[in-house]
Amino acid sequence: MRSHPLHGFTASTTVSLIDAAVKTWPSTSLAYGYPGERLPFSSRFSGNIDLEQDFPLRNNWTAFVGGAATYVGSREGGFTYGPGLPRTYYPSYGTGDLRAGIRRSEWTFNIFANNVTNRRGIIGGGGNSANNNYSVFYIQPLTVGLSATRSF
């Protein structure tokens, strides 16, 4: 959903509510899953809110400042390859991003900081997988940068 409640202000939000679970399990599968278990990597709740304010400048330039907050709920990993083995658990995490810049017609110049709290949200890996890999994969750490974009 996107809204413009004030001149130059944009608010966007996304919400995801999922209750995805196994209904039946094929007897020929090598993995062990049971009816009622959540599907792999599906969080019950995830959401995002993005806010941006524009400020008119001279010569058709516009300045902007904005930020976003994202939340990803806890998830369970893939199904196991042995009866009774626990599935990998991925805890919930949240991130915040900030940005500021200027734009004019097809040009945008931007400074940004993504994952400003430097959270270490886990997005994959872990034990009980087919290759028994116990390493995990994290979201991108705090990242600060500049960008220049031209639309065609």
PyMOL commands that set and color helices and strands:
alter all, ss='L'
color gray80, all
select strands_A, chain A and resi 2-3+9-17+45-56+62-72+75-76+89-90+93-104+107-114+122-125+136-138+143-150
alter strands_A, ss='S'
color yellow, strands_A
deselect
rebuild
show_as cartoon
